[in-house]
Amino acid sequence: MSYKAARLAQLAAVKEQPGAPGPERVIWQITRACDLCCQPCRTRILDTPSPNELSLEEGLNLIEQLRRSGQPELQLTGGDPLKRTDIALLVMYAHRLGLPVGITLSGTPRTTPRLVGLLQAAGLNHITFCLDGPTADVHDGFRRQPGSYGWTIDGIRVAQGIGLPIGIETSVTPATIDSVDAMADMVGRLGARHWQVTFGGRPVRNAGGKLSPPTHGDAMERLAALQGTVNYRIRITPAAYFVGPRQGNGHASPWHPLELFVADNGAVEQWNSGRSLGNVRVDPFPVIVRRALQPAAEEAVAGS
Ligand code: SF4
């Protein structure tokens, strides 16, 4: 047996350990279908769902594997996750298995009280709305999608109208960096429970180029100082190119928490880094998690 085959067999044989280190959060792109057309969007957007996206059965199996991988927070995203007709079933199953489950939305006319209420009844924990600036000029200008800001504010009101907690997710790029302080105020005024700040841009990546490392680092330090002084949690995801303090395995630290992204076709990568880790159609999720926690030498074996 080759070294690679032996090592993979050894990895596959590892039993899940209660309390074993796992991802803090899993972001699952349940579909790439979306009616909007933000420019540039890093998702290759489709009008209709891809025939290759994980089926309902595969999705339920993935959720079951997440339960055995430390019960991470599950964030359903897209595309527009509301374009997936079985989203309520996915939410209900994750909720029943004890996973805190949220969805990430860019507001659209699809964000109706009826649909949001259905998801709340299924066990949805919160909706995180993508808001990249405190005004339509900044948000719509960044996305080059007129109307997006208004739909998003409308969606926030819909969720709050039925008592569903909200969060805000903001992409920090050269186009939005000057609005970060104003956004911090706005997140508080909106009554959001958390603020996900993603450097480099999610889902719109690298619009207007990269922040310089000193600018990136200064903004992260300012946000970290804000933590605890505001009545919402701030979660920071640095850009892949930003090298901040890291822990021994080189991947997970307060600056670089272990967050995994599952694409609509099951491919897994480390969130916001592009580091490929395998595919849930090929490997059990706990094996992928172990691969994520391993240093580069093991990664080379898995990927060779
Ligand atoms: S950024 Fe989001 S809302 Fe805009 S086109 Fe891409 S997936 Fe759709």
Boltz pocket constraint, residues with backbone or C-beta under 6 A from the ligand:
constraints:
  - pocket:
      binder: B
      contacts: [[A, 32], [A, 34], [A, 35], [A, 36], [A, 37], [A, 38], [A, 40], [A, 41], [A, 42], [A, 43], [A, 45], [A, 78], [A, 79], [A, 80], [A, 106], [A, 203], [A, 204]]
      max_distance: 6.0
